[in-house]
Amino acid sequence: MAFNRDIEAFIKSFVKDLAENNVAIFAGAGMSREVGYVDWQELLRDIADEVGLKVEKEHDLISLAQYHANERGGKAGLTRKILEEFSEQAEPSKSHKILARLPITSYWTTNYDTLIEDSLKEALKVVDVKHQVRQLANTRPKRDVVVYKMHGDVHHPSDAILTKEQYESYFKTHEHFIVALEGDLVSKTFLFIGFSFTDPNLDYVLSRLRIRFGEDKRQHYCFIKTETKLDEDDDEIFSYKKRKQQLRVNDLKNYGIKALLIDEYSDIPNILREIESRFKKKTIFISGSAEDYGYWDKDNSQSFIHSLSKAVVSSNYRVVNGFGWGVGSAVINGALEAVYEKPNKYSEDQLIMKPFPQYETGGKKLPELWEEYRQKMIALAGVAIFIFGNKKDASGNVVLANGVRREFDIAVSQGVIPIPVAATGYMSEELSKEVISDVDRYYGGCDSVVPLIKELASEKLEPNDIIQKVVKIIDMINK
């Protein structure tokens, strides 16, 4: 999919930040509205009617909530409205699900619903939710991600931040949330989604950071839908709306926030999907097993695997491996050698080890466990290298490895681009014949790699030649 220059530059930069674990998301009401939840205006529609106002005519909705609390002697009516609107379960959106699969460790939101947590749990992540100040002092064991709910949670509506009075005292009552948010805004690249930038609490934080850091503030991003001409708009009104939006975009720059203009809100999941695709292509799954190395002797084969893994990491890619028999140890050692030789340039995070379970647990048979494991492991990658691929059967005969075959099928089903190294023989050779016979299916959009894939079938290639060609293919895929 083609993107304009600003969005293309954002995607490239954001993928780099993801790889460095420097990303945070700030989700506003627009992100929840996509799946049917109300925004602030709709939330307060009945509230406005009860105090004799029309929500369409009100721009200061926080004051509107305060008016209702004043008239009713408290905010019980507002908390009841939160329960009514957000207690009904909704399915996370496409954007929620894509983000949940990415290695993002910090989420901020002013929403009361549980869509963010739900999508993260669905992605099998351990979530540490913070919606009260006292929770900030505690850390959930083995957490993968923290979700900061600045204004409260639907399950605790009486604590929700709703009225003008609460907003005015927020910097005192929720000072530690502000401190934590300031820390993330300084150290992480934020992507604001569905946020209108009218929240006074965020405005307070951004203003302080602008004053403190000046031109040295960090670059953040937000999505803004380009103004479109409605049927009731004349040329003057439309021109006014466009001018106001441009002024708003320019103002956000003062706070280090670059606006990414989109034509439709449906463009957002497409952009996020492209980010996910490019990020995953930086992760290389190495599949293989070997009881026998064919015309390669064992020592040379182990050296080849070692050097291949080292070359992949040294080219700034990540390696995922399931510790396949006769292959896994060399993959791990090669990756670690690259890291330890230049620890300031490469990181152990570039090696993801996923050894297969060897014993039945939880009532599941080993084949079922292995299938689940393969699905999750391969889902981390965007490119898969296949080498060797044989094992001994019950009679002690060397046969093609059906596990490697299964990993190939899973990889293809998940959109992972395969690189079978036919020169290593066995299942890898079979897979190479298959992909070469239908290159459009396996390399559609990456046609330029096909000649190199074919060259990997030559038995005359030296191990170093194979490694150079494999890395070149990966580089071409990542262009």
Secondary structure per residue as TSV (DSSP state, phi and psi in degrees):
chain	resnum	aa	ss	phi	psi
A	1	M	-	360.0	134.9
A	2	A	-	-87.0	139.1
A	3	F	-	-124.8	157.6
A	4	N	-	-71.1	171.5
A	5	R	H	-60.5	-42.9
A	6	D	H	-64.0	-43.9
A	7	I	H	-71.4	-37.0
A	8	E	H	-61.5	-43.5
A	9	A	H	-65.2	-39.3
A	10	F	H	-61.9	-46.0
A	11	I	H	-58.8	-46.8
A	12	K	H	-60.7	-45.2
A	13	S	H	-67.8	-40.5
A	14	F	H	-68.0	-37.3
A	15	V	H	-62.4	-39.8
A	16	K	H	-64.0	-42.3
A	17	D	H	-64.6	-37.4
A	18	L	H	-61.0	-43.7
A	19	A	H	-63.4	-27.5
A	20	E	T	-96.4	7.2
A	21	N	T	59.0	42.5
A	22	N	-	-120.3	35.6
A	23	V	E	-119.3	143.2
A	24	A	E	-137.5	152.6
A	25	I	E	-114.0	137.9
A	26	F	E	-117.7	112.5
A	27	A	E	-102.0	127.1
A	28	G	-	-104.0	-174.7
A	29	A	H	-60.9	-29.7
A	30	G	H	-61.8	-28.6
A	31	M	H	-71.5	-32.5
A	32	S	H	-84.3	-29.5
A	33	R	H	-61.9	-28.2
A	34	E	T	-58.0	-28.8
A	35	V	T	-107.3	13.7
A	36	G	T	111.1	-9.7
A	37	Y	-	-74.1	155.1
A	38	V	-	-82.9	155.1
A	39	D	-	-90.8	-174.9
A	40	W	H	-63.2	-38.4
A	41	Q	H	-62.8	-45.2
A	42	E	H	-70.3	-34.8
A	43	L	H	-59.8	-35.8
A	44	L	T	-99.5	8.4
A	45	R	H	-60.9	-52.4
A	46	D	H	-67.7	-33.6
A	47	I	H	-60.9	-43.2
A	48	A	H	-63.5	-43.0
A	49	D	H	-59.3	-37.3
A	50	E	H	-66.9	-24.4
A	51	V	T	-105.8	13.6
A	52	G	T	79.0	25.2
A	53	L	-	-119.3	166.6
A	54	K	-	-112.1	124.0
A	55	V	G	-63.3	-28.6
A	56	E	G	-65.4	-24.5
A	57	K	G	-93.4	-3.5
A	58	E	-	-104.1	130.9
A	59	H	S	-103.5	-27.5
A	60	D	-	-96.4	84.2
A	61	L	H	-71.7	-26.5
A	62	I	H	-66.0	-40.7
A	63	S	H	-66.4	-35.7
A	64	L	H	-59.8	-43.9
A	65	A	H	-62.0	-37.6
A	66	Q	H	-66.2	-40.7
A	67	Y	H	-56.8	-43.4
A	68	H	H	-65.3	-42.5
A	69	A	H	-62.9	-38.8
A	70	N	H	-63.3	-44.7
A	71	E	H	-67.6	-35.1
A	72	R	H	-97.8	-0.6
A	73	G	T	71.8	25.8
A	74	G	S	155.9	178.9
A	75	K	S	-107.9	24.6
A	76	A	H	-59.5	-40.2
A	77	G	H	-64.7	-35.2
A	78	L	H	-69.8	-42.9
A	79	T	H	-66.1	-36.8
A	80	R	H	-63.4	-37.0
A	81	K	H	-64.5	-38.6
A	82	I	H	-61.8	-45.7
A	83	L	H	-60.7	-42.3
A	84	E	H	-64.8	-41.3
A	85	E	H	-84.9	-31.2
A	86	F	H	-113.5	-4.6
A	87	S	S	-74.9	-28.9
A	88	E	S	-67.2	128.7
A	89	Q	-	-71.0	137.5
A	90	A	-	-128.7	152.4
A	91	E	-	-80.9	131.9
A	92	P	-	-54.6	148.2
A	93	S	-	-76.8	173.7
A	94	K	H	-58.5	-40.8
A	95	S	H	-63.4	-44.2
A	96	H	H	-55.7	-47.3
A	97	K	H	-68.4	-39.0
A	98	I	H	-65.4	-47.4
A	99	L	H	-60.9	-37.5
A	100	A	H	-64.0	-27.5
A	101	R	H	-79.8	-17.0
A	102	L	S	-85.8	156.5
A	103	P	-	-79.0	64.8
A	104	I	-	-104.4	123.6
A	105	T	-	-103.3	-2.8
A	106	S	E	-140.7	123.2
A	107	Y	E	-122.3	139.2
A	108	W	E	-123.7	143.4
A	109	T	E	-155.5	150.1
A	110	T	-	-101.6	4.3
A	111	N	-	-80.3	152.0
A	112	Y	-	-93.9	-20.2
A	113	D	S	-71.9	176.8
A	114	T	S	-112.4	20.6
A	115	L	H	-61.2	-40.2
A	116	I	H	-64.0	-50.5
A	117	E	H	-60.1	-41.6
A	118	D	H	-61.8	-43.9
A	119	S	H	-67.3	-36.9
A	120	L	H	-68.4	-40.4
A	121	K	H	-66.3	-36.9
A	122	E	H	-62.6	-30.5
A	123	A	T	-85.6	11.8
A	124	L	T	64.8	36.9
A	125	K	-	-105.5	147.0
A	126	V	-	-85.0	118.4
A	127	V	E	-108.3	131.7
A	128	D	E	-109.4	104.8
A	129	V	E	-94.2	132.0
A	130	K	E	-121.5	109.0
A	131	H	-	-124.9	0.9
A	132	Q	S	-132.5	149.2
A	133	V	G	-57.6	-42.9
A	134	R	G	-62.3	-22.1
A	135	Q	G	-73.9	-18.8
A	136	L	G	-66.6	-23.1
A	137	A	G	-82.6	-8.4
A	138	N	-	-111.7	145.5
A	139	T	-	-120.5	124.4
A	140	R	-	-71.2	131.2
A	141	P	T	-59.0	140.4
A	142	K	T	58.4	28.3
A	143	R	-	-67.9	146.7
A	144	D	S	-100.1	-28.7
A	145	V	E	-153.8	147.2
A	146	V	E	-111.9	132.2
A	147	V	E	-113.5	113.0
A	148	Y	E	-95.8	114.6
A	149	K	E	-104.0	90.0
A	150	M	T	-58.2	-33.4
A	151	H	T	-109.0	9.9
A	152	G	-	110.5	-175.8
A	153	D	-	-134.0	145.7
A	154	V	T	-58.4	-29.4
A	155	H	T	-78.4	-7.8
A	156	H	S	-133.9	60.9
A	157	P	G	-62.8	-28.3
A	158	S	G	-66.8	-19.5
A	159	D	G	-93.9	-1.6
A	160	A	-	-66.6	143.8
A	161	I	-	-83.5	116.9
A	162	L	-	-133.5	-43.0
A	163	T	S	-96.3	164.9
A	164	K	H	-61.1	-38.2
A	165	E	H	-60.1	-42.0
A	166	Q	H	-67.4	-39.5
A	167	Y	H	-64.2	-40.5
A	168	E	H	-65.4	-31.1
A	169	S	T	-98.8	4.3
A	170	Y	H	-59.4	-39.4
A	171	F	H	-64.6	-15.7
A	172	K	H	-99.5	-47.8
A	173	T	H	-71.0	-28.5
A	174	H	T	-127.0	38.9
A	175	E	H	-56.0	-38.2
A	176	H	H	-71.2	-27.5
A	177	F	H	-64.4	-42.5
A	178	I	H	-64.0	-41.9
A	179	V	H	-62.9	-43.7
A	180	A	H	-64.8	-40.5
A	181	L	H	-66.3	-41.7
A	182	E	H	-59.0	-41.3
A	183	G	H	-62.2	-43.1
A	184	D	H	-68.1	-38.4
A	185	L	H	-66.4	-26.3
A	186	V	H	-80.1	-37.4
A	187	S	H	-102.4	-13.8
A	188	K	S	-125.4	156.9
A	189	T	E	-90.3	117.2
A	190	F	E	-91.3	142.4
A	191	L	E	-117.2	115.0
A	192	F	E	-90.2	125.2
A	193	I	E	-126.3	127.0
A	194	G	S	68.8	27.5
A	195	F	-	-114.8	137.0
A	196	S	-	-97.6	-8.5
A	197	F	S	61.0	36.1
A	198	T	-	-110.8	2.6
A	199	D	-	-78.4	121.6
A	200	P	H	-66.2	-28.3
A	201	N	H	-66.4	-46.2
A	202	L	H	-66.7	-38.7
A	203	D	H	-59.7	-39.5
A	204	Y	H	-61.4	-46.0
A	205	V	H	-66.6	-47.4
A	206	L	H	-62.5	-37.3
A	207	S	H	-65.4	-42.8
A	208	R	H	-62.8	-41.8
A	209	L	H	-68.5	-35.7
A	210	R	H	-63.0	-43.2
A	211	I	H	-67.9	-39.8
A	212	R	H	-73.2	-41.3
A	213	F	H	-104.8	-17.5
A	214	G	G	55.8	-126.0
A	215	E	G	-73.0	-11.3
A	216	D	G	-91.7	7.8
A	217	K	-	-66.6	154.6
A	218	R	-	-74.5	150.5
A	219	Q	-	-82.9	126.5
A	220	H	E	-121.9	172.8
A	221	Y	E	-137.7	154.3
A	222	C	E	-147.3	154.9
A	223	F	E	-96.6	133.2
A	224	I	E	-133.4	129.4
A	225	K	E	-76.6	128.7
A	226	T	-	-60.9	137.0
A	227	E	-	-61.4	133.6
A	228	T	-	-119.0	152.8
A	229	K	-	-80.9	119.6
A	230	L	-	-85.2	164.5
A	231	D	T	-59.3	-35.1
A	232	E	T	-85.7	-2.1
A	233	D	-	-87.0	130.3
A	234	D	-	-91.0	178.4
A	235	D	H	-61.9	-36.6
A	236	E	H	-67.1	-44.4
A	237	I	H	-65.0	-43.6
A	238	F	H	-64.1	-41.2
A	239	S	H	-62.6	-38.6
A	240	Y	H	-65.0	-43.9
A	241	K	H	-63.0	-41.4
A	242	K	H	-66.0	-40.8
A	243	R	H	-64.5	-42.3
A	244	K	H	-63.9	-39.2
A	245	Q	H	-65.5	-40.3
A	246	Q	H	-62.8	-40.2
A	247	L	H	-63.8	-38.9
A	248	R	H	-65.3	-43.7
A	249	V	H	-60.2	-43.6
A	250	N	H	-65.4	-37.2
A	251	D	H	-66.1	-37.2
A	252	L	H	-62.5	-28.3
A	253	K	H	-61.3	-29.7
A	254	N	T	-62.7	-22.8
A	255	Y	T	-105.3	12.4
A	256	G	T	76.7	22.3
A	257	I	E	-112.2	117.8
A	258	K	E	-94.0	124.5
A	259	A	E	-81.6	130.2
A	260	L	E	-104.7	107.9
A	261	L	E	-79.9	128.6
A	262	I	E	-122.5	153.3
A	263	D	S	-78.9	-39.7
A	264	E	S	-137.1	153.0
A	265	Y	T	-64.1	-24.8
A	266	S	T	-67.4	-12.1
A	267	D	H	-70.3	-25.3
A	268	I	H	-61.5	-53.1
A	269	P	H	-61.5	-29.4
A	270	N	H	-66.1	-40.6
A	271	I	H	-67.2	-43.4
A	272	L	H	-64.7	-35.8
A	273	R	H	-66.0	-37.3
A	274	E	H	-67.1	-39.0
A	275	I	H	-60.4	-46.4
A	276	E	H	-61.0	-44.3
A	277	S	H	-61.0	-46.6
A	278	R	H	-69.2	-37.1
A	279	F	H	-64.1	-44.7
A	280	K	H	-66.3	-30.9
A	281	K	T	-66.9	-14.1
A	282	K	T	-83.7	-5.6
A	283	T	E	-110.4	124.2
A	284	I	E	-112.2	119.1
A	285	F	E	-88.4	126.4
A	286	I	E	-106.5	112.7
A	287	S	E	-107.6	138.5
A	288	G	E	168.8	156.9
A	289	S	E	-151.3	151.4
A	290	A	-	-153.6	115.2
A	291	E	S	-93.1	-29.3
A	292	D	-	-134.4	146.0
A	293	Y	-	-112.2	15.4
A	294	G	T	62.9	-134.6
A	295	Y	T	-78.9	-1.9
A	296	W	S	-88.9	138.0
A	297	D	-	-83.1	164.3
A	298	K	H	-61.2	-45.4
A	299	D	H	-62.8	-44.5
A	300	N	H	-65.4	-36.7
A	301	S	H	-64.9	-45.6
A	302	Q	H	-63.3	-38.8
A	303	S	H	-64.8	-40.4
A	304	F	H	-61.8	-48.8
A	305	I	H	-61.4	-44.5
A	306	H	H	-56.4	-49.2
A	307	S	H	-68.4	-34.7
A	308	L	H	-63.1	-48.9
A	309	S	H	-62.8	-42.0
A	310	K	H	-61.8	-41.8
A	311	A	H	-65.5	-37.6
A	312	V	H	-64.4	-47.1
A	313	V	H	-65.7	-39.6
A	314	S	H	-67.3	-17.0
A	315	S	T	-93.4	14.6
A	316	N	T	70.3	33.4
A	317	Y	-	-109.7	164.1
A	318	R	E	-99.6	149.6
A	319	V	E	-117.2	131.7
A	320	V	E	-114.9	133.1
A	321	N	E	-146.3	142.0
A	322	G	-	-97.4	14.4
A	323	F	-	62.7	47.5
A	324	G	-	-61.8	147.4
A	325	W	T	-59.2	127.7
A	326	G	T	77.7	-0.8
A	327	V	T	-128.8	-43.7
A	328	G	H	-56.4	-44.7
A	329	S	H	-60.8	-41.8
A	330	A	H	-67.5	-36.6
A	331	V	H	-61.3	-47.6
A	332	I	H	-65.3	-46.1
A	333	N	H	-62.7	-39.1
A	334	G	H	-65.4	-43.4
A	335	A	H	-63.3	-43.8
A	336	L	H	-68.1	-34.2
A	337	E	H	-62.3	-40.8
A	338	A	H	-61.2	-41.2
A	339	V	H	-67.8	-47.7
A	340	Y	H	-72.1	-25.8
A	341	E	H	-70.3	-34.8
A	342	K	S	-136.6	71.0
A	343	P	T	-64.7	-21.0
A	344	N	T	-81.7	-13.8
A	345	K	T	-106.7	-38.0
A	346	Y	-	-116.8	161.2
A	347	S	-	-132.4	151.6
A	348	E	G	-62.4	-18.9
A	349	D	G	-64.1	-15.4
A	350	Q	G	-79.0	-4.0
A	351	L	E	-117.7	118.6
A	352	I	E	-114.3	108.7
A	353	M	E	-98.1	129.3
A	354	K	-	-132.3	70.2
A	355	P	-	-60.3	138.3
A	356	F	-	-69.4	142.9
A	357	P	-	-61.6	141.8
A	358	Q	-	-109.6	-7.7
A	359	Y	S	-133.3	148.3
A	360	E	-	-71.4	133.1
A	361	T	-	-138.1	153.5
A	362	G	T	63.8	22.7
A	363	G	T	79.7	3.7
A	364	K	-	-99.0	140.1
A	365	K	-	-74.3	156.0
A	366	L	H	-56.3	-43.8
A	367	P	H	-57.7	-38.2
A	368	E	H	-67.9	-42.2
A	369	L	H	-62.2	-43.5
A	370	W	H	-64.2	-38.4
A	371	E	H	-62.7	-47.2
A	372	E	H	-60.9	-41.2
A	373	Y	H	-63.9	-44.8
A	374	R	H	-61.6	-43.7
A	375	Q	H	-58.8	-47.1
A	376	K	H	-69.2	-40.2
A	377	M	H	-66.2	-47.4
A	378	I	H	-70.5	-26.8
A	379	A	T	-62.5	-17.7
A	380	L	T	-78.2	-18.4
A	381	A	-	-107.0	163.0
A	382	G	S	-119.1	-13.3
A	383	V	E	-136.7	141.9
A	384	A	E	-131.1	128.1
A	385	I	E	-100.1	134.0
A	386	F	E	-118.0	122.9
A	387	I	E	-129.3	145.3
A	388	F	E	51.8	-120.8
A	389	G	-	104.7	64.6
A	390	N	E	-144.9	167.1
A	391	K	E	-157.4	174.3
A	392	K	E	-97.7	137.0
A	393	D	-	-86.3	-174.7
A	394	A	T	-61.6	-24.5
A	395	S	T	-91.0	0.1
A	396	G	S	87.6	7.0
A	397	N	-	-84.6	144.3
A	398	V	E	-80.9	122.8
A	399	V	E	-130.8	167.0
A	400	L	E	-64.2	142.4
A	401	A	-	-83.9	111.6
A	402	N	H	-68.5	-22.5
A	403	G	H	-65.6	-39.8
A	404	V	H	-67.0	-39.1
A	405	R	H	-59.9	-43.6
A	406	R	H	-65.1	-38.7
A	407	E	H	-65.2	-34.9
A	408	F	H	-64.1	-46.9
A	409	D	H	-62.0	-41.9
A	410	I	H	-64.0	-44.5
A	411	A	H	-58.4	-47.0
A	412	V	H	-63.7	-40.3
A	413	S	H	-65.5	-26.6
A	414	Q	T	-95.3	7.3
A	415	G	T	79.9	15.0
A	416	V	-	-78.2	137.9
A	417	I	E	-86.1	121.7
A	418	P	E	-87.5	143.3
A	419	I	E	-127.9	87.1
A	420	P	E	-80.1	128.0
A	421	V	-	-94.8	89.5
A	422	A	G	-61.7	-27.8
A	423	A	G	-62.5	-18.7
A	424	T	G	-86.1	-5.7
A	425	G	-	78.9	-172.2
A	426	Y	H	58.1	-137.4
A	427	M	H	-61.5	-33.4
A	428	S	H	-61.7	-37.0
A	429	E	H	-67.1	-40.7
A	430	E	H	-63.2	-43.4
A	431	L	H	-65.7	-36.2
A	432	S	H	-62.3	-44.4
A	433	K	H	-59.5	-37.6
A	434	E	H	-67.7	-45.8
A	435	V	H	-71.8	-35.2
A	436	I	H	-68.3	-28.2
A	437	S	T	-76.4	-12.5
A	438	D	T	-148.0	63.9
A	439	V	H	-64.4	-30.1
A	440	D	H	-63.2	-36.8
A	441	R	H	-68.7	-41.5
A	442	Y	H	-94.3	-23.3
A	443	Y	H	-130.5	24.5
A	444	G	T	-56.8	123.8
A	445	G	T	92.1	-13.1
A	446	C	-	-127.5	40.6
A	447	D	G	-57.2	-28.3
A	448	S	G	-64.9	-19.0
A	449	V	G	-84.5	-13.8
A	450	V	H	-58.1	-46.2
A	451	P	H	-57.7	-38.0
A	452	L	H	-70.2	-36.6
A	453	I	H	-60.1	-41.9
A	454	K	H	-66.1	-37.8
A	455	E	H	-64.9	-27.5
A	456	L	T	-68.4	-7.5
A	457	A	T	-85.6	-8.0
A	458	S	-	-77.0	128.4
A	459	E	T	-74.8	-11.6
A	460	K	T	-82.4	-10.4
A	461	L	-	-68.0	136.8
A	462	E	-	-79.1	153.7
A	463	P	H	-51.6	-42.9
A	464	N	H	-64.7	-34.7
A	465	D	H	-64.9	-41.6
A	466	I	H	-60.8	-45.8
A	467	I	H	-61.7	-44.7
A	468	Q	H	-61.2	-41.3
A	469	K	H	-68.4	-40.0
A	470	V	H	-63.2	-46.6
A	471	V	H	-63.8	-37.4
A	472	K	H	-64.3	-40.2
A	473	I	H	-61.3	-45.8
A	474	I	H	-61.1	-42.6
A	475	D	H	-61.9	-41.5
A	476	M	H	-65.1	-39.0
A	477	I	H	-63.3	-33.7
A	478	N	T	-89.9	3.2
A	479	K	-	-69.9	360.0
